[in-house]
Amino acid sequence: MNRNQKYRVRDRLTAKELRIVALIVQGYKNKEIATQLGTTEQVIKNYLRNVYDKIGVSDRLELALFTIHHRILNEAAAATAAAVATPAPPAPTTTTV
């Protein structure tokens, strides 16, 4: 994929779709994304289906790998960083016995 194709993929995604993709790459689950964006899990699933179709991937792992590999979010992150700060997901807790 050349530079122009990468930008075309990114430009096909809406700001909300890019935000959802960014949260997917950070490891958020659909329910957590829905909470972050003040919507329902089903709405997030609908957005993801549209994103998969636009990018040409079939699941969230492919989406994350494609996004990271092609650096889709690098430029988009600068545009959306001022919108809403995203808290990091809680670190897993381990118990030692």
PyMOL commands that set and color helices and strands:
alter all, ss='L'
color gray80, all
select helices_A, chain A and resi 3-12+15-25+30-37+41-55+60-69+72-80
alter helices_A, ss='H'
color red, helices_A
deselect
rebuild
show_as cartoon
